[in-house]
Amino acid sequence: MPKQIAQRGRRWYAIHTYSGYEENVAHNLKQRIESMAMQDKIFNVLIPTEKKIKIKNGKRRTVIEKIFPGYVLVEMLVTDDSWYVVRNTPNVTGFIGTGTIPTPLSDEEIKVLQKRMGEEEPQYKIDVTVGAPVKINDGPFKGFEGKISAIDEARGKVKVLVSMFGRETPVELDFLQVKKI
């Protein structure tokens, strides 16, 4: 009697891998699908990534980050054969689900992920937090020190409370204009 029930149809499943081996697993799985003629049961292999802007040492860089490190998504029909092919791919530790039965991702989760992956404008990423002391290294307030009072990641801006004339004044700056002390 088969362990896997194919009644769910074509769905997306998350497989757990050793962290850092996601590309390796995706590549090996695609080769195994080809060599074992599983194209009719395993349709797609995906590593969810997104573009982000990180600022380090005053330089703005766009980096591609994994949304779920340690996971690869697979679109497939779950049968004993297809389950075996995926489960026995090197560096795969298992499916997400209970026991040996994988739990499919909801269509809503997939839509949200695809939207997040399809965004062309990368997110800003900065290594400071609200309340952190910073030094302003550019612009009219260069040389001043202050505290971060707000972070607007979407616009790449921070509000810094700068002490001038004995009182704190909020100043809006670009991420590149401040440096952590």
N, C-alpha and C positions, 0 to 999 in steps of 0.2 A: 504494500500500500504506500502511495507517495506521501512524503512528509509535508511538502509544500502544496498549497492550494492555489491554482492558477486563476481562480474566479475573479480576482481583483483587477485583472487586465493590466494594461501598460501604465505603470506608475513610477514615481521617483522614490529612490531609497537612499539613505545615508549609510555609507560604510566607514567604519573606523579604521584608521591606519596609524602606523607609527608616525609621530610628528616629524615633519621635515621630509617625509617620503611620499607626499601626495602626488608629485609629478611622476615619480618612479612607478607608483601604483597605477596611475592613469595610463601611462605608457604600456606597462606590462599587461594590464587588463585589455587594452585595445588590441594588443598582439594576440592574446589568448582568445578573444572574441573571433578574430580573423582565423587563427589556426584551428580552432575547434568548431568553426562554422556556426556561431551563435548569433549572427546578425539578425535572425528572426525573433530572438528572445531578449537580447541585450542591445539597446538602441543608441544609448548616449552615455558618455562618461564626462563628468564636469567637475572642475575644481573652482568653487565660487571665490572670485577675487574682486577687488574694487580699487580704484585709483584714489590715492590720498596725497595731500600736500603736507610735507614735513619740513620743518625749518630747523636746521642744525647749523651751528657756527655761522649764523647770519645768512645762510644760503637757502633759497626756497627750492625744494626738489619734489618732483612727482614720483611717488613710489606705488607699486602694485602690492597690495596686502591681501592675504588670504582672509576671507570673512570667517571661515570656520577652520582654523588650523587643526590638522589631524583627521580631517574628514574629506571624503570624495563622494559626489553624488552620482548615482547610476540610474538611468531610466531603463526599466526592464519589465518583462513578464516573469514572475517568480515561478519557476518549476524546479524540480529536484536537480535537473541538469544545469540550469542557469545559476541557481543558488550555489551549486558545487563549484562552477567555474569562477565565480566572483569570490567566494569564501576561501578558495585555495590559491588565490593570487598571492605571490610573495608580498610580505609586509602588510597584508590585510589582517586585522585582528578580529573583525566580525561585522555583522550588520547591526544597526540600531533597531532594537525591538526586544521582545521577551522571548527567552529561550532560543529556539532555532527559527522562529517565525519573524521575519523582518516586518517592521512597521513602516508603511508608506508615509511620505511627507504629504501634507494636505496641499490641494491646488492653490490655496491662499498663500501658504508658505513659499511655494515655488514662484508665484507671481511677484511677491515682495522681493525675493532674492533676485529674480531676473531684472526687476526694475532697478534694484540697487547696483547690480553688475553693469547695467546698460547706461548708467549715468555717465555722461562724458565729462562733466565738470567735477574734478576731484574735490574731496573734502579737505579742509585745512586741518593740519595736525600740528599741535605745538606742545612742547614739553614744559608748560607752566600751568599752575592752577590758581584759582581765585584765592587771594590772600598772600600769594607768593611775592617776596621782595624782588624788584627788578631794577635794572639800570637802563636808562634810555640812551641808545648809542647812535641816534640819528635824528635829524630834524631840529626844530627850534628849541626843544627841551633837552638837547644832547647834554649828557653829563649829570642830569637830574636823576634822583632815585625815587622810587615810589612803590606802591603796592597794587597788585592787580585787583580791580574791584568787579570786573565782568569780562567774559570772553565770548566773542561772537565768531564761532568757528565757520559759519556759512560765509561771512564776509572777510574773514581773515583779520579781524580787528580785536583789540583789547582796550579796555578802559583802565587807566592807571591813575591812582590818586597820588598827586604830586604835592608836596608841601611847599607852598609859596606864600610869602608875607604872613607867616604864622598860621595859615589855615590850609586844609587839604582841598585841592582843586582837581576835579576829574578831567582827564585828557584822553581823547580817543586816538589810538596809534595803530599802525600796521604791526603785525606779528614781527616783521623784520626789524622794527625799530627798538625792540626791547631785548634785554638779555638777562637771564636768571643770575642772581647774585649768589 
